[in-house]
Amino acid sequence: MVRMQVNLPPDLDPDLRERLVAEEREYSQGLQREGRIAAIWRVSGQFANYCLFDVADHERAARLRLRAADVRLHLDAG
């Protein structure tokens, strides 16, 4: 299980923010369709969630997390 917290700066350009949020949604939904995210729980009042990944090993889960961090500017995955 991985907790992900998105911390976008308050002065981020609104168009960039919208694009980043859309990319995150598309990426996450793709992982859900592929069955790589077995379950997801949103954290109320935060731009955060807990994800249960269904992957073969820790290395694959780490690659998914690194991909997420690489694509989006302000994602903390722990």
C-alpha positions as CSV (number, residue, x, y, z in Angstrom):
1,M,0.0,0.0,0.0
2,V,1.3,3.4,-0.9
3,R,0.2,6.8,0.4
4,M,0.4,9.6,-2.2
5,Q,0.1,13.3,-1.4
6,V,0.1,16.0,-4.1
7,N,1.4,19.3,-2.9
8,L,0.9,21.9,-5.6
9,P,2.2,25.4,-4.9
10,P,-0.5,28.0,-4.3
11,D,1.0,30.3,-6.9
12,L,1.1,27.6,-9.7
13,D,-0.2,28.8,-13.0
14,P,-3.9,27.7,-13.2
15,D,-3.5,26.2,-16.7
16,L,-0.5,24.2,-15.6
17,R,-2.4,23.0,-12.5
18,E,-5.4,21.9,-14.6
19,R,-3.1,20.0,-17.0
20,L,-1.2,18.3,-14.2
21,V,-4.4,17.2,-12.5
22,A,-5.8,15.9,-15.8
23,E,-2.6,13.9,-16.5
24,E,-2.6,12.4,-13.0
25,R,-6.3,11.4,-13.4
26,E,-5.6,9.8,-16.8
27,Y,-2.5,8.0,-15.5
28,S,-4.3,6.7,-12.3
29,Q,-7.4,5.6,-14.2
30,G,-5.1,3.7,-16.7
31,L,-3.5,1.9,-13.8
32,Q,-7.0,1.0,-12.4
33,R,-8.2,-0.3,-15.8
34,E,-5.0,-2.4,-16.1
35,G,-5.7,-3.8,-12.7
36,R,-2.4,-2.5,-11.2
37,I,-4.3,-0.5,-8.7
38,A,-6.4,-3.0,-6.8
39,A,-8.1,-0.4,-4.5
40,I,-7.8,3.3,-3.9
41,W,-9.0,5.3,-0.9
42,R,-9.1,9.1,-1.1
43,V,-8.2,11.2,2.0
44,S,-11.0,13.6,2.8
45,G,-10.1,17.3,2.5
46,Q,-6.6,16.6,1.0
47,F,-5.2,16.0,-2.5
48,A,-4.1,12.6,-1.3
49,N,-5.0,8.9,-1.4
50,Y,-3.9,5.4,-0.4
51,C,-3.4,2.9,-3.2
52,L,-3.2,-0.8,-3.0
53,F,-1.1,-2.0,-6.0
54,D,-1.5,-5.4,-7.5
55,V,2.0,-6.0,-8.9
56,A,4.4,-8.9,-9.1
57,D,7.0,-7.5,-6.8
58,H,8.3,-4.5,-4.9
59,E,10.5,-3.5,-7.8
60,R,7.4,-3.0,-10.1
61,A,5.6,-1.0,-7.4
62,A,8.6,1.2,-7.0
63,R,8.7,1.8,-10.8
64,L,5.1,2.8,-10.8
65,R,5.7,5.2,-7.9
66,L,8.8,6.6,-9.7
67,R,6.9,7.1,-12.9
68,A,4.2,9.0,-11.0
69,A,6.8,11.2,-9.3
70,D,8.7,11.8,-12.6
71,V,5.6,12.8,-14.5
72,R,4.1,15.1,-11.9
73,L,6.0,18.0,-10.3
74,H,4.8,17.8,-6.7
75,L,3.9,14.2,-5.8
76,D,5.2,12.7,-2.6
77,A,4.8,8.9,-2.6
78,G,5.7,7.0,0.5
